[in-house]
Amino acid sequence: MQEIERKLILDALSSVMPYLVYPQELKALVEKVSGECSDVNIFLEKFKQSVSAESDQTHKTDSQIFMNELRRKLH
């Protein structure tokens, strides 16, 4: 993944951290998935798959808040 894409992901994560219930868990998931991806589009797909497997609604909400912010920064 290009450094600019990685920075964009981390910027989106940083900007939503105050609004999350489980910020450290989301940060760990973002770091794990971003380390496995070669670009931001693949990251979005893999992250979405990881979140869909989550059973806790609060974790899903945290992830959705992050995804919305990342999409906003991408466009």
MMTF fields as JSON, N, C-alpha, C and O atoms, coordinates in Angstrom:
{
  "mmtfVersion": "1.0.0",
  "mmtfProducer": "UNKNOWN",
  "numBonds": 299,
  "numAtoms": 300,
  "numGroups": 75,
  "numChains": 1,
  "numModels": 1,
  "chainsPerModel": [1],
  "groupsPerChain": [75],
  "chainIdList": ["A"],
  "bondAtomList": [4, 2, 8, 6, 12, 10, 16, 14, 20, 18, 24, 22, 28, 26, 32, 30, 36, 34, 40, 38, 44, 42, 48, 46, 52, 50, 56, 54, 60, 58, 64, 62, 68, 66, 72, 70, 76, 74, 80, 78, 84, 82, 88, 86, 92, 90, 96, 94, 100, 98, 104, 102, 108, 106, 112, 110, 116, 114, 120, 118, 124, 122, 128, 126, 132, 130, 136, 134, 140, 138, 144, 142, 148, 146, 152, 150, 156, 154, 160, 158, 164, 162, 168, 166, 172, 170, 176, 174, 180, 178, 184, 182, 188, 186, 192, 190, 196, 194, 200, 198, 204, 202, 208, 206, 212, 210, 216, 214, 220, 218, 224, 222, 228, 226, 232, 230, 236, 234, 240, 238, 244, 242, 248, 246, 252, 250, 256, 254, 260, 258, 264, 262, 268, 266, 272, 270, 276, 274, 280, 278, 284, 282, 288, 286, 292, 290, 296, 294],
  "bondOrderList": [1, 1, 1, 1, 1, 1, 1, 1, 1, 1, 1, 1, 1, 1, 1, 1, 1, 1, 1, 1, 1, 1, 1, 1, 1, 1, 1, 1, 1, 1, 1, 1, 1, 1, 1, 1, 1, 1, 1, 1, 1, 1, 1, 1, 1, 1, 1, 1, 1, 1, 1, 1, 1, 1, 1, 1, 1, 1, 1, 1, 1, 1, 1, 1, 1, 1, 1, 1, 1, 1, 1, 1, 1, 1],
  "groupList": [{"groupName": "MET", "atomNameList": ["N", "CA", "C", "O"], "elementList": ["N", "C", "C", "O"], "formalChargeList": [0, 0, 0, 0], "bondAtomList": [1, 0, 2, 1, 3, 2], "bondOrderList": [1, 1, 2], "singleLetterCode": "M", "chemCompType": "L-PEPTIDE LINKING"}, {"groupName": "GLN", "atomNameList": ["N", "CA", "C", "O"], "elementList": ["N", "C", "C", "O"], "formalChargeList": [0, 0, 0, 0], "bondAtomList": [1, 0, 2, 1, 3, 2], "bondOrderList": [1, 1, 2], "singleLetterCode": "Q", "chemCompType": "L-PEPTIDE LINKING"}, {"groupName": "GLU", "atomNameList": ["N", "CA", "C", "O"], "elementList": ["N", "C", "C", "O"], "formalChargeList": [0, 0, 0, 0], "bondAtomList": [1, 0, 2, 1, 3, 2], "bondOrderList": [1, 1, 2], "singleLetterCode": "E", "chemCompType": "L-PEPTIDE LINKING"}, {"groupName": "ILE", "atomNameList": ["N", "CA", "C", "O"], "elementList": ["N", "C", "C", "O"], "formalChargeList": [0, 0, 0, 0], "bondAtomList": [1, 0, 2, 1, 3, 2], "bondOrderList": [1, 1, 2], "singleLetterCode": "I", "chemCompType": "L-PEPTIDE LINKING"}, {"groupName": "ARG", "atomNameList": ["N", "CA", "C", "O"], "elementList": ["N", "C", "C", "O"], "formalChargeList": [0, 0, 0, 0], "bondAtomList": [1, 0, 2, 1, 3, 2], "bondOrderList": [1, 1, 2], "singleLetterCode": "R", "chemCompType": "L-PEPTIDE LINKING"}, {"groupName": "LYS", "atomNameList": ["N", "CA", "C", "O"], "elementList": ["N", "C", "C", "O"], "formalChargeList": [0, 0, 0, 0], "bondAtomList": [1, 0, 2, 1, 3, 2], "bondOrderList": [1, 1, 2], "singleLetterCode": "K", "chemCompType": "L-PEPTIDE LINKING"}, {"groupName": "LEU", "atomNameList": ["N", "CA", "C", "O"], "elementList": ["N", "C", "C", "O"], "formalChargeList": [0, 0, 0, 0], "bondAtomList": [1, 0, 2, 1, 3, 2], "bondOrderList": [1, 1, 2], "singleLetterCode": "L", "chemCompType": "L-PEPTIDE LINKING"}, {"groupName": "ASP", "atomNameList": ["N", "CA", "C", "O"], "elementList": ["N", "C", "C", "O"], "formalChargeList": [0, 0, 0, 0], "bondAtomList": [1, 0, 2, 1, 3, 2], "bondOrderList": [1, 1, 2], "singleLetterCode": "D", "chemCompType": "L-PEPTIDE LINKING"}, {"groupName": "ALA", "atomNameList": ["N", "CA", "C", "O"], "elementList": ["N", "C", "C", "O"], "formalChargeList": [0, 0, 0, 0], "bondAtomList": [1, 0, 2, 1, 3, 2], "bondOrderList": [1, 1, 2], "singleLetterCode": "A", "chemCompType": "L-PEPTIDE LINKING"}, {"groupName": "SER", "atomNameList": ["N", "CA", "C", "O"], "elementList": ["N", "C", "C", "O"], "formalChargeList": [0, 0, 0, 0], "bondAtomList": [1, 0, 2, 1, 3, 2], "bondOrderList": [1, 1, 2], "singleLetterCode": "S", "chemCompType": "L-PEPTIDE LINKING"}, {"groupName": "VAL", "atomNameList": ["N", "CA", "C", "O"], "elementList": ["N", "C", "C", "O"], "formalChargeList": [0, 0, 0, 0], "bondAtomList": [1, 0, 2, 1, 3, 2], "bondOrderList": [1, 1, 2], "singleLetterCode": "V", "chemCompType": "L-PEPTIDE LINKING"}, {"groupName": "PRO", "atomNameList": ["N", "CA", "C", "O"], "elementList": ["N", "C", "C", "O"], "formalChargeList": [0, 0, 0, 0], "bondAtomList": [1, 0, 2, 1, 3, 2], "bondOrderList": [1, 1, 2], "singleLetterCode": "P", "chemCompType": "L-PEPTIDE LINKING"}, {"groupName": "TYR", "atomNameList": ["N", "CA", "C", "O"], "elementList": ["N", "C", "C", "O"], "formalChargeList": [0, 0, 0, 0], "bondAtomList": [1, 0, 2, 1, 3, 2], "bondOrderList": [1, 1, 2], "singleLetterCode": "Y", "chemCompType": "L-PEPTIDE LINKING"}, {"groupName": "GLY", "atomNameList": ["N", "CA", "C", "O"], "elementList": ["N", "C", "C", "O"], "formalChargeList": [0, 0, 0, 0], "bondAtomList": [1, 0, 2, 1, 3, 2], "bondOrderList": [1, 1, 2], "singleLetterCode": "G", "chemCompType": "PEPTIDE LINKING"}, {"groupName": "CYS", "atomNameList": ["N", "CA", "C", "O"], "elementList": ["N", "C", "C", "O"], "formalChargeList": [0, 0, 0, 0], "bondAtomList": [1, 0, 2, 1, 3, 2], "bondOrderList": [1, 1, 2], "singleLetterCode": "C", "chemCompType": "L-PEPTIDE LINKING"}, {"groupName": "ASN", "atomNameList": ["N", "CA", "C", "O"], "elementList": ["N", "C", "C", "O"], "formalChargeList": [0, 0, 0, 0], "bondAtomList": [1, 0, 2, 1, 3, 2], "bondOrderList": [1, 1, 2], "singleLetterCode": "N", "chemCompType": "L-PEPTIDE LINKING"}, {"groupName": "PHE", "atomNameList": ["N", "CA", "C", "O"], "elementList": ["N", "C", "C", "O"], "formalChargeList": [0, 0, 0, 0], "bondAtomList": [1, 0, 2, 1, 3, 2], "bondOrderList": [1, 1, 2], "singleLetterCode": "F", "chemCompType": "L-PEPTIDE LINKING"}, {"groupName": "THR", "atomNameList": ["N", "CA", "C", "O"], "elementList": ["N", "C", "C", "O"], "formalChargeList": [0, 0, 0, 0], "bondAtomList": [1, 0, 2, 1, 3, 2], "bondOrderList": [1, 1, 2], "singleLetterCode": "T", "chemCompType": "L-PEPTIDE LINKING"}, {"groupName": "HIS", "atomNameList": ["N", "CA", "C", "O"], "elementList": ["N", "C", "C", "O"], "formalChargeList": [0, 0, 0, 0], "bondAtomList": [1, 0, 2, 1, 3, 2], "bondOrderList": [1, 1, 2], "singleLetterCode": "H", "chemCompType": "L-PEPTIDE LINKING"}],
  "groupTypeList": [0, 1, 2, 3, 2, 4, 5, 6, 3, 6, 7, 8, 6, 9, 9, 10, 0, 11, 12, 6, 10, 12, 11, 1, 2, 6, 5, 8, 6, 10, 2, 5, 10, 9, 13, 2, 14, 9, 7, 10, 15, 3, 16, 6, 2, 5, 16, 5, 1, 9, 10, 9, 8, 2, 9, 7, 1, 17, 18, 5, 17, 7, 9, 1, 3, 16, 0, 15, 2, 6, 4, 4, 5, 6, 18],
  "groupIdList": [1, 2, 3, 4, 5, 6, 7, 8, 9, 10, 11, 12, 13, 14, 15, 16, 17, 18, 19, 20, 21, 22, 23, 24, 25, 26, 27, 28, 29, 30, 31, 32, 33, 34, 35, 36, 37, 38, 39, 40, 41, 42, 43, 44, 45, 46, 47, 48, 49, 50, 51, 52, 53, 54, 55, 56, 57, 58, 59, 60, 61, 62, 63, 64, 65, 66, 67, 68, 69, 70, 71, 72, 73, 74, 75],
  "secStructList": [7, 7, 2, 2, 2, 2, 2, 2, 2, 2, 2, 2, 2, 2, 2, 2, 4, 4, 4, 7, 1, 1, 2, 2, 2, 2, 2, 2, 2, 2, 2, 2, 2, 2, 2, 6, 7, 1, 1, 2, 2, 2, 2, 2, 2, 2, 2, 2, 2, 2, 2, 2, 6, 7, 7, 7, 2, 2, 2, 2, 2, 2, 2, 2, 2, 2, 2, 2, 2, 2, 2, 2, 2, 2, 7],
  "xCoordList": [0.844, 0.0, 0.892, 1.911, 0.497, 1.274, 1.184, 0.196, 2.221, 2.278, 1.142, 0.607, 0.778, -0.3, -1.642, -2.46, -1.863, -3.092, -3.091, -4.109, -1.965, -1.85, -2.089, -2.759, -1.542, -1.733, -3.204, -3.718, -3.873, -5.287, -6.134, -7.047, -5.824, -6.527, -6.302, -7.246, -5.062, -4.751, -5.339, -5.735, -5.4, -6.025, -7.52, -8.068, -8.172, -9.599, -9.816, -10.745, -8.965, -9.078, -8.872, -9.641, -7.861, -7.582, -8.739, -9.055, -9.36, -10.421, -11.694, -12.494, -11.907, -13.122, -12.88, -13.841, -11.654, -11.339, -12.166, -12.601, -12.404, -13.184, -14.633, -15.292, -15.129, -16.534, -16.74, -17.877, -15.673, -15.755, -15.868, -15.338, -16.564, -16.671, -15.436, -14.919, -14.972, -13.809, -12.712, -12.426, -12.102, -11.122, -9.882, -9.357, -9.409, -8.179, -8.416, -7.544, -9.585, -9.877, -9.987, -9.513, -10.624, -10.739, -9.373, -9.068, -8.555, -7.204, -6.418, -5.735, -6.507, -5.805, -6.302, -5.506, -7.619, -8.182, -7.729, -7.369, -7.743, -7.309, -5.843, -5.487, -5.0, -3.58, -3.365, -2.544, -4.104, -3.977, -4.385, -3.652, -5.558, -6.072, -5.217, -4.943, -4.793, -3.99, -2.632, -2.067, -2.112, -0.845, -0.943, 0.065, -2.157, -2.387, -2.751, -2.883, -2.914, -3.469, -2.446, -1.547, -2.623, -1.711, -2.264, -1.506, -3.575, -4.129, -5.402, -5.931, -5.88, -6.99, -8.295, -9.124, -8.494, -9.723, -9.773, -10.83, -8.65, -8.58, -8.785, -9.461, -8.203, -8.411, -9.899, -10.391, -10.61, -12.042, -12.806, -13.659, -12.507, -13.187, -12.86, -13.758, -11.583, -11.177, -11.702, -12.106, -11.698, -12.199, -13.693, -14.172, -14.421, -15.855, -16.146, -17.09, -15.354, -15.525, -15.244, -15.963, -14.216, -13.884, -15.005, -15.34, -15.575, -16.642, -17.917, -18.636, -18.202, -19.436, -19.421, -20.478, -18.237, -18.129, -18.31, -18.47, -18.287, -18.419, -19.856, -20.789, -20.042, -21.394, -21.834, -23.034, -20.896, -21.221, -21.619, -20.844, -22.837, -23.351, -22.547, -22.419, -22.015, -21.225, -19.928, -19.516, -19.293, -18.085, -18.439, -17.687, -19.57, -20.002, -20.243, -19.889, -20.847, -21.107, -19.804, -19.662, -18.86, -17.542, -16.917, -16.382, -16.988, -16.413, -17.113, -16.468, -18.424, -19.183, -18.83, -18.725, -18.649, -18.229, -16.888, -16.708, -15.96, -14.644, -14.775, -14.175, -15.554, -15.709, -16.328, -15.91, -17.309, -17.926, -16.909, -16.877, -16.086, -15.06, -14.014, -13.58, -13.606, -12.618, -13.181, -12.494, -14.402, -15.024, -15.115, -14.889, -15.446, -15.526, -14.165, -14.085, -13.1, -11.748, -11.282, -10.471, -11.797, -11.4, -12.052, -11.538, -13.166, -13.892, -13.857, -14.425],
  "yCoordList": [-1.168, 0.0, 1.235, 1.283, 2.22, 3.448, 4.179, 4.07, 4.911, 5.635, 6.648, 6.845, 7.28, 8.27, 7.602, 8.183, 6.384, 5.649, 5.231, 5.34, 4.759, 4.363, 5.58, 5.465, 6.733, 7.946, 8.364, 8.811, 8.227, 8.569, 7.686, 8.173, 6.402, 5.465, 5.85, 5.896, 6.121, 6.489, 7.839, 8.035, 8.769, 10.066, 9.893, 10.509, 9.049, 8.788, 8.151, 8.516, 7.207, 6.545, 7.554, 7.566, 8.378, 9.37, 10.343, 10.722, 10.74, 11.735, 11.176, 11.946, 9.846, 9.272, 8.656, 8.28, 8.541, 7.893, 8.414, 7.606, 9.728, 10.206, 9.724, 9.772, 9.261, 8.865, 7.359, 6.887, 6.611, 5.155, 4.626, 5.215, 3.513, 2.847, 1.975, 1.914, 1.306, 0.415, 0.873, 0.178, 2.022, 2.542, 1.667, 1.559, 1.047, 0.241, -1.014, -1.422, -1.628, -2.813, -2.466, -3.208, -1.321, -0.906, -0.571, -0.924, 0.103, 0.445, -0.828, -0.882, -1.839, -3.097, -3.755, -4.272, -3.738, -4.328, -3.558, -4.165, -2.242, -1.412, -1.693, -1.843, -1.766, -2.036, -3.422, -3.598, -4.407, -5.773, -5.85, -6.392, -5.304, -5.392, -4.553, -4.986, -3.375, -2.538, -3.171, -2.958, -3.937, -4.63, -5.754, -6.176, -6.237, -7.335, -6.852, -7.669, -5.546, -5.031, -4.227, -3.591, -4.285, -3.563, -2.211, -1.364, -1.988, -0.667, -0.444, -1.365, 0.783, 1.173, 0.476, 0.211, 0.177, -0.51, -1.938, -2.414, -2.605, -3.95, -3.85, -4.69, -2.825, -2.601, -2.476, -3.104, -1.678, -1.474, -2.797, -3.057, -3.62, -4.913, -5.853, -6.45, -5.982, -6.883, -6.395, -7.199, -5.091, -4.538, -4.815, -5.207, -4.615, -4.867, -6.341, -6.641, -7.247, -8.68, -8.987, -9.772, -8.38, -8.598, -8.118, -8.774, -6.988, -6.41, -7.241, -7.397, -7.767, -8.549, -9.818, -10.351, -10.299, -11.496, -11.168, -12.071, -9.893, -9.449, -9.604, -9.235, -10.145, -10.328, -9.183, -8.973, -8.444, -7.355, -6.107, -5.595, -5.635, -4.482, -3.211, -2.364, -3.065, -1.876, -1.842, -0.783, -2.993, -3.048, -2.719, -2.02, -3.215, -2.912, -1.419, -0.843, -0.798, 0.641, 1.428, 2.359, 1.066, 1.715, 1.599, 2.573, 0.427, 0.187, 1.025, 1.551, 1.146, 1.931, 3.412, 4.093, 3.905, 5.299, 5.527, 6.527, 4.605, 4.704, 4.644, 5.454, 3.691, 3.531, 4.776, 5.2, 5.354, 6.572, 7.701, 8.425, 7.849, 8.901, 8.618, 9.538, 7.381, 7.041, 7.305, 7.866, 6.909, 7.169, 8.674, 9.124, 9.446, 10.895, 11.46, 12.34, 10.967, 11.454, 11.002, 11.674, 9.874, 9.378, 10.155, 10.16, 10.803, 11.504, 12.978, 13.683],
  "zCoordList": [0.0, 0.0, 0.0, 0.689, -0.774, -0.832, 0.507, 1.233, 0.801, 2.073, 2.199, 3.29, 1.108, 1.16, 1.506, 2.22, 0.999, 1.334, 2.8, 3.483, 3.272, 4.68, 5.591, 6.617, 5.215, 5.997, 5.994, 7.019, 4.877, 4.775, 5.703, 6.37, 5.734, 6.617, 8.081, 8.87, 8.429, 9.818, 10.208, 11.357, 9.261, 9.529, 9.803, 10.717, 9.003, 9.214, 10.578, 11.299, 10.93, 12.226, 13.365, 14.327, 13.262, 14.306, 14.497, 15.624, 13.416, 13.529, 14.16, 14.693, 14.117, 14.717, 16.089, 16.76, 16.519, 17.8, 18.978, 19.798, 19.102, 20.255, 20.27, 21.309, 19.126, 19.02, 19.172, 19.134, 19.343, 19.38, 20.803, 21.744, 20.941, 22.236, 22.475, 23.591, 21.427, 21.515, 20.547, 19.572, 20.801, 19.845, 19.674, 18.566, 20.743, 20.627, 19.796, 19.029, 19.942, 19.143, 17.666, 16.806, 17.378, 15.98, 15.411, 14.272, 16.192, 15.732, 15.404, 14.381, 16.249, 16.004, 14.719, 13.935, 14.503, 13.284, 12.05, 11.041, 12.117, 10.983, 10.662, 9.493, 11.67, 11.437, 10.846, 9.947, 11.352, 10.843, 9.372, 8.545, 9.053, 7.688, 6.742, 5.623, 7.161, 6.266, 5.976, 4.904, 6.91, 6.687, 5.669, 5.103, 5.438, 4.492, 3.087, 2.176, 2.895, 1.639, 0.845, 1.395, -0.464, -1.345, -1.777, -2.248, -1.628, -1.901, -1.095, -0.473, -1.117, -0.257, -0.645, 0.225, -1.915, -2.336, -1.796, -1.383, -1.802, -1.223, 0.286, 0.88, 0.903, 2.337, 2.647, 3.585, 1.875, 2.121, 2.066, 2.914, 1.085, 0.95, 2.103, 2.696, 2.419, 3.513, 4.858, 5.699, 5.059, 6.311, 6.429, 7.493, 5.346, 5.341, 5.652, 6.383, 5.11, 5.382, 6.85, 7.468, 7.406, 8.814, 9.719, 10.705, 9.388, 10.204, 10.093, 11.08, 8.929, 8.758, 9.61, 9.95, 9.952, 10.795, 12.275, 13.097, 12.614, 14.007, 14.485, 13.772, 15.685, 16.215, 17.127, 17.305, 17.704, 18.614, 17.816, 17.008, 18.061, 17.321, 17.601, 16.717, 18.789, 19.119, 18.307, 17.833, 18.149, 17.314, 15.862, 15.182, 15.392, 14.027, 13.848, 12.819, 14.855, 14.787, 14.754, 13.962, 15.599, 15.572, 14.183, 13.653, 13.61, 12.284, 11.223, 10.316, 11.336, 10.366, 10.462, 9.443, 11.667, 11.857, 11.154, 10.459, 11.338, 10.692, 9.169, 8.461, 8.666, 7.218, 6.587, 5.509, 7.246, 6.713, 6.61, 5.615, 7.628, 7.605, 6.536, 5.843, 6.39, 5.357, 3.961, 3.108, 3.734, 2.422, 2.157, 1.034, 3.191, 3.033, 2.64, 1.783, 3.254, 2.938, 1.545, 0.908, 1.087, -0.23, -1.371, -2.489, -1.102, -2.18, -2.053, -2.887]
}
